[in-house]
Amino acid sequence: MSESILIVEDEIKIAKLIADYLGASGYTTYHLEHGNDVLPWLQDRPTHALPSLVLLDLMLPGTDGLTLCRQIHDHWPSLPVIMLTARVEEVDRLLGLELGADDYICKPFSPREVVARVRAVLRRAQSRQASDDVAVNQLVLDEEGWRALADGKDIELTAVEFQLLKVMMSAPGRIFSREQLMDHMYRDHRIVSERTVDSHIKKLRRKIADAWPEREIIRSVYGVGYKYQPEE
């Protein structure tokens, strides 16, 4: 399966040129033109179908590139981002990198340079994969692949489900309120019902139960919230 690149660029000709060169180099590409479409597009995809990297233009209609870079870094910290921009001021470059960008390419650029930068960033991301895996008991979180493995069995999770599980596994036995879990699920502070957390927890439990039918590792604490409690 080829690595995939999400191109977020409102100039169609530039996006098509980049897509053509990346496609010729063996990458699968997706294209979005409007900043407001990026977060919903990513959140709607299962973790195994997230792109390998995002090429993100700074100046976009709707949500701007710097805001999107921060949101992507908050929701998917292992998802590499390369920013594209015609603004070459040093402050913009440093700000983009501080918000989580892995690289920064100024327009006009050679499409061959873009392909080379993509390869370099993906190589760095892959080299971090082994050290970033978090193991708890027999349940393993693969942060690069945004998936969970139960006794080696792949549990396909959505980005929100993965984030919920990661937060609870970070502190086994700690009780997280629904409000605390919502803060980790939606860093853009959208207004959602507490029942939304319950719905995601229910789906997460069902998926874990398919892999571990006789184990209950996410437990409800009546009137308080939820906790991850690995069995002894």
C-alpha positions in Angstrom: 0.0 0.0 0.0 1.5 3.3 -1.1 2.0 6.2 1.3 -0.6 9.0 0.9 -0.3 12.7 1.0 -3.0 15.2 1.7 -2.5 18.4 -0.3 -4.3 21.5 1.2 -3.9 24.2 -1.5 -6.5 26.6 -2.9 -4.5 27.2 -6.1 -5.7 24.4 -8.3 -2.8 24.5 -10.8 -0.2 24.3 -8.0 -2.1 21.5 -6.3 -2.3 19.5 -9.5 1.4 20.0 -10.3 2.4 18.8 -6.9 -0.1 15.8 -7.1 1.3 14.9 -10.6 4.9 14.8 -9.3 4.0 12.9 -6.1 1.9 10.5 -8.1 4.8 9.8 -10.4 7.0 9.1 -7.3 4.5 6.4 -6.1 2.5 8.4 -3.6 -1.3 8.5 -3.4 -2.6 12.0 -3.2 -5.8 13.8 -1.9 -6.7 17.4 -2.4 -8.7 19.9 -0.3 -9.1 23.6 -1.3 -10.8 25.1 1.8 -9.3 25.3 5.3 -12.6 24.6 6.9 -12.7 21.1 5.3 -9.5 19.8 6.6 -10.3 18.9 10.2 -13.6 17.2 9.4 -12.0 15.3 6.5 -9.3 13.9 8.9 -11.7 13.1 11.7 -14.0 11.2 9.4 -11.2 8.8 8.3 -10.4 5.6 10.2 -6.9 5.7 11.7 -5.5 3.2 9.2 -6.6 5.5 6.3 -5.1 8.7 7.6 -2.6 10.3 5.2 1.1 9.8 5.8 1.8 13.5 5.6 0.0 16.8 5.0 1.2 19.5 2.6 -0.5 22.6 4.0 -0.7 26.0 2.4 -0.4 29.0 4.8 -3.0 31.3 3.1 -6.3 29.4 2.7 -10.0 30.4 2.5 -11.6 29.7 5.8 -9.3 28.4 8.5 -5.7 29.5 7.9 -2.7 27.2 7.6 -1.1 28.2 10.9 -4.3 27.5 12.8 -4.7 24.2 11.0 -1.1 23.2 11.7 -1.8 23.7 15.4 -5.0 21.7 15.3 -3.4 18.9 13.4 -0.5 18.8 15.9 -3.0 18.7 18.8 -5.2 15.9 17.3 -2.6 13.8 15.5 0.9 14.7 17.0 2.6 12.0 14.9 1.1 13.2 11.5 3.9 15.2 9.7 3.1 18.6 8.2 5.0 20.5 5.6 3.9 24.1 5.2 3.7 25.8 1.8 3.7 29.6 1.6 4.6 32.7 -0.4 5.4 34.6 2.9 9.1 34.3 3.5 9.4 36.4 6.7 11.5 34.7 9.4 8.7 35.2 12.0 6.2 33.2 9.9 8.7 30.4 9.3 9.6 30.1 13.0 5.9 30.3 14.0 5.0 27.6 11.6 7.7 25.3 13.0 6.7 26.1 16.6 3.1 25.1 15.9 4.2 21.6 14.9 5.2 21.9 11.2 8.0 19.5 10.3 9.3 21.6 7.4 8.6 24.8 5.5 8.8 25.4 1.7 8.5 28.9 0.2 6.9 29.6 -3.1 7.9 29.6 -5.9 9.3 26.1 -5.5 10.4 23.3 -7.7 8.0 20.3 -7.5 11.0 18.1 -7.4 12.1 19.9 -4.2 8.6 19.2 -2.7 9.0 15.5 -3.5 12.5 15.5 -1.9 11.2 17.2 1.2 8.3 14.8 1.5 10.6 11.8 1.3 13.0 13.3 3.9 10.2 14.1 6.4 8.6 10.7 6.0 12.0 9.0 6.6 12.4 10.9 9.8 8.8 10.0 10.9 9.4 6.3 10.2 12.7 6.3 12.2 10.7 7.5 15.2 8.1 4.8 15.0 9.7 2.1 17.1 10.6 4.5 20.0 7.1 6.1 20.0 5.2 2.9 20.5 3.6 2.9 24.0 3.0 -0.6 25.5 0.7 -1.2 28.5 0.3 -4.8 29.5 -0.7 -6.6 26.3 -2.4 -3.7 24.7 0.0 -1.6 22.5 -0.7 1.8 21.0 1.1 2.4 17.7 1.2 6.2 17.6 2.6 6.4 14.1 -0.1 4.2 12.7 -2.8 5.5 15.0 -4.0 2.0 15.9 -4.2 -0.3 18.9 -2.9 -3.9 19.0 -4.4 -6.4 21.5 -2.3 -9.5 21.7 -1.1 -8.7 18.2 -4.6 -8.3 16.8 -5.3 -5.0 15.1 -8.1 -2.9 16.6 -9.2 -0.3 14.0 -10.0 2.9 15.8 -11.1 6.3 14.7 -8.9 9.3 15.6 -11.2 10.3 18.4 -11.3 6.7 19.8 -7.6 6.4 19.6 -7.2 9.7 21.5 -9.6 8.6 24.2 -7.8 5.3 24.7 -4.3 7.0 24.7 -5.4 9.5 27.4 -6.8 6.9 29.7 -3.9 4.5 29.2 -1.5 7.3 30.1 -2.7 7.1 33.7 -4.1 3.6 34.5 -6.6 3.7 37.4 -7.1 7.5 37.1 -10.7 8.6 36.7 -11.3 11.0 33.9 -14.4 13.1 33.9 -16.4 13.5 30.7 -15.4 17.1 30.5 -11.7 16.2 30.7 -12.1 13.6 28.0 -13.9 16.1 25.8 -11.0 18.5 26.1 -8.6 15.8 24.8 -11.1 14.7 22.1 -11.8 18.1 20.6 -8.9 20.6 21.0 -10.8 23.2 19.0 -13.2 23.5 22.0 -16.3 22.8 20.0 -19.5 22.5 22.0 -20.6 18.8 22.2 -22.9 16.9 24.6 -21.4 14.7 27.3 -23.4 12.0 25.7 -21.0 12.2 22.8 -18.2 10.9 25.1 -20.5 8.0 26.2 -21.2 7.1 22.6 -17.4 7.1 21.7 -16.6 5.0 24.9 -19.4 2.5 24.0 -17.9 2.0 20.5 -14.4 1.8 21.9 -15.4 -0.9 24.4 -17.2 -2.9 21.7 -14.1 -2.9 19.5 -11.8 -3.9 22.3 -14.3 -6.6 23.3 -14.1 -8.1 19.8 -10.4 -8.6 20.4 -10.6 -9.4 24.2 -14.1 -10.9 24.7 -13.5 -11.7 28.4 -11.7 -8.5 29.5 -13.1 -5.2 30.7 -10.4 -2.6 30.7 -12.4 0.6 30.4 -14.6 1.0 33.4 -17.4 3.4 34.3 -17.3 5.2 37.6 -20.9 6.2 38.3 -21.4 9.9 38.4 -17.8 10.7 37.7 -16.4 9.4 34.4 -14.2 6.6 33.1 -10.9 5.0 33.8 -8.5 2.5 32.2 -8.0 -0.4 34.5 -5.8 -3.2 33.1 -6.4 -6.6 34.6 -3.8 -8.1 36.8 
